Amino acid sequence: MWTPFDWEDPFHAPQSKGEVVTIRTGGATGGTLAPGLWRMGPGIAGCNDDGTCDIVYSAPSGDETMVLLEGSAEVPATKSGKKYHFKAGDILAHPSTSTSSGTPSGTPPSGTKGDELFFGNIDDNPKDLTPFT
């Protein structure tokens, strides 16, 4: 179930940006693991009317790995000032306590009703892909 994504950031003000659904909590060996999906768009908590979301983030819970599923994001690294452009399919690593800011954008595509299984992969031509049958 999608819920507003609220967090306390020790370096920035408390924030509420987009919605999140958690896939699993806790790691298999007792460590911290929090895989989930985070979405932003028009009418979603903390987002602008056009669906963009202005974020200042320091990954307070630990190092993060993200895959951008759709849309795009412009993210300047705060310390270096280097600007990164991410698009659907890109993977990024965000070290804990490393502040970045950005404005993710991209209105989700309108859904298409269908009764066929869809399988997607971020690599257009993976060597080891075994399709569902």
Order of alpha helices (4+ residues) and beta strands (2+ residues): beta-beta-beta-beta-beta-beta-beta-beta-beta
